[in-house]
Amino acid sequence: MNFFISDAMAASPAQGDALTSFLPLIVIFVIFYFLLIRPQSKKAKEHKQMVGALAKGDEVVTNGGILGKIVKVGDNFIELEVADGMNVKVQRQAVATLMPKGTIKEL
């Protein structure tokens, strides 16, 4: 059967450097870090700072889309005034965005 496969082709391939064999894996990890992991952690850090700085009188939008003004701030929960005399209690982490002052009056 030597006429189908030469002896040189049938021999096991030569082992290259360990670095060159892991180089594509390292490049993929670096790309994932800069395109996925780093921006996501940066956004999470900014959200944590924004939630920590919430104060009475701030106008916010929750993850559910509720627009309201903060009337009471607790450790884990905040109370939003969504209409005159109508308050809703939500978790601090549920706040998606901090709106500019006067946004509610424009609506």
C-alpha positions, -999 to 999 in steps of 0.1 A, spaced: 0 0 0 30 23 -2 20 35 -36 -11 54 -23 5 73 6 42 81 7 61 73 39 68 109 45 30 118 45 21 89 68 46 99 95 31 119 124 34 157 119 63 175 136 54 192 168 58 230 165 64 255 193 38 256 220 35 293 215 26 291 178 0 264 186 -16 286 212 -13 319 193 -47 317 176 -64 310 210 -46 339 226 -55 363 197 -92 353 200 -92 359 238 -76 393 233 -103 402 207 -131 390 230 -116 410 259 -115 443 240 -148 438 221 -170 421 247 -157 419 282 -141 453 287 -170 474 274 -195 454 294 -176 457 327 -172 495 320 -209 499 315 -217 479 346 -193 501 366 -209 533 353 -244 519 362 -233 510 397 -219 546 402 -252 561 388 -273 539 411 -252 548 441 -255 585 434 -293 586 432 -308 614 454 -342 628 462 -355 649 433 -338 631 405 -359 621 375 -353 585 364 -365 559 340 -368 523 352 -360 491 333 -398 487 329 -401 521 312 -416 540 342 -407 577 343 -408 593 377 -393 616 403 -375 602 433 -393 612 465 -377 587 490 -343 569 489 -335 538 509 -307 513 510 -322 489 485 -354 506 473 -364 540 460 -399 555 459 -409 572 426 -437 597 421 -451 588 387 -482 611 389 -496 635 415 -501 615 447 -492 582 431 -459 566 443 -443 534 432 -416 516 452 -388 500 430 -354 485 436 -325 508 431 -309 484 405 -341 487 384 -332 523 375 -320 523 338 -313 560 332 -310 593 350 -330 619 330 -322 657 329 -341 678 354 -375 691 340 -381 661 317 -414 652 335 -427 687 331 -420 687 293 -444 658 289 
